Amino acid sequence: MSHQEVFDLVVKHTREVVPELDGHTFEATDSLRELGANSMDRADIIMMTLEALSVSTPLAELAGANNIGELAKLIHDKSTA
Amino acid sequence: MTSRLPDRHDAVITGLGVTAAVGQGKKEFASALFEGRHAFAPLRRPGRSAPTADPEAPFLGAELSELPVPEGVRARTLRTASLSAHAAVLTLDEAWREAGLDDADPARIGLVVGGSNVQQRELTRLHARHADQPAYLRPTYGLTFMDTDLCGICTERFPIRGFAHTLGGASASGLLAVLQAVWAVRSGQVDVCVALGALMDLSYWECQAFSAMGAMGSHRFADDPGAACRPFDRQRDGFLFGEACGAVVVEREGARRHPEPYARVLGLATAVDGNRDPDPSLAGEISVIEGALAEAGLPAGDVEYVNPHGTGSLIGDETELRALRESGLGDARINATKSITGHGLSAAGAVEVVATLLQMRERRLHPTRNLVDPVDPSFRWVRQAALPFPFETALSLSMGFGGLSSAICLGKWR
């Protein structure tokens, strides 16, 4: 799974959790928080992405991501660890 | 003519909402009641039949058709909202609009959601989905598994800022929520309080247990769902489940400019029998009937209409009729709303207050389905067809497992 594919999964699940973003063009620099995803929304988005990748990791280890690109990189790193 | 209604009570009911399998919204619901329509069929909602269940022997009951999205409720909210929560916000929406609560002070509005453990089917499905992979359980489960999520969703959508909580009382939950709302208004805690009877979303586990304990029918009428739900009939063999939700807006008369009320709340009573079992208690039922009438200041003979608990339970129906007879209510008109709606469990008491008040305003009583051979034919039953019947006083009863009895006495507003 490439970094881009992980990014696409995060975007897919963000659209599912926050349907209002359906028409939004996602960039790596987008912040989930600034896009309107609250803390519970963000936790669900991450968990759905981890499940899709069969990656198991404490959510706290992904808390440092400042935007979707960084989040996708952290998850990608976990998936290849 | 002098009024039979005491005037010292100032809690009035100004808005109603209802969502039931026979009809969503008061208009559709009332027409189903008066026509005696039903929606009983094998239960098909996912999670309501065991994976190993015999497809030839499904549980019977009544399920809602697809619910619309109420105005102002976001799709992202509904993604994680249970069926019970969706029905709650939809039903509240109807009652809120009718009572014109956008004009009320949010800090003076409360919400009591009647019911506990109401989201069982959704939880069962989630547990099954994650049984082999609990690590991927959605974090939102930590919010949504609690019934109080219904309070959260309703108060996020509607400006209710006085208080909001749930109140569990088994099958009396819906009426107990109405009672609590009245007390909150009478005490001055708030000016307006919405009581909601939450949709009890049974999973196959609860259906199985209710069936095994002999509470839920119908084995006798498995091939004829329309004939299966028959409160007070000698052929009854238990209650049939019916998905439902009811909302009742209670407020202190004159605390704000409100629409013309349906009714005044004349009297209330609740009792516990010291009985953990499902058995009904004649003494408990008589005590709440007498308590509600005493508070209302009404002699039993002045109650014109009784909306009974009447589930189709073998012993429960007989006990309730004895309680009504011994309390002097044997001459009131009576029907059975659950013969049409099924038993909404936590929702029932609120839905039946709605049914009582719709009948009061329409000046007629709905028929009782399948009442072919009444347990006690001497009561003044409304049987095959709706009956024109202008009335001003009514009593509604709700009972629950664990020795709970409750009653409310209502008087037409004028």
HADDOCK unambig.tbl for C-alpha pairs under 7 A between the chains (distance, minus, plus):
assign (segid A and resid 17 and name CA) (segid B and resid 76 and name CA) 5.90 0.50 0.50
assign (segid A and resid 18 and name CA) (segid B and resid 76 and name CA) 5.35 0.50 0.50
assign (segid A and resid 19 and name CA) (segid B and resid 75 and name CA) 6.48 0.50 0.50
assign (segid A and resid 19 and name CA) (segid B and resid 76 and name CA) 6.08 0.50 0.50
assign (segid A and resid 40 and name CA) (segid B and resid 139 and name CA) 6.90 0.50 0.50
assign (segid A and resid 40 and name CA) (segid B and resid 140 and name CA) 6.05 0.50 0.50
assign (segid A and resid 43 and name CA) (segid B and resid 139 and name CA) 6.15 0.50 0.50
assign (segid A and resid 44 and name CA) (segid B and resid 138 and name CA) 5.54 0.50 0.50
assign (segid A and resid 44 and name CA) (segid B and resid 139 and name CA) 5.87 0.50 0.50
assign (segid A and resid 44 and name CA) (segid B and resid 140 and name CA) 6.71 0.50 0.50
assign (segid A and resid 47 and name CA) (segid B and resid 136 and name CA) 6.03 0.50 0.50
assign (segid A and resid 47 and name CA) (segid B and resid 138 and name CA) 6.35 0.50 0.50
assign (segid A and resid 51 and name CA) (segid B and resid 136 and name CA) 5.88 0.50 0.50
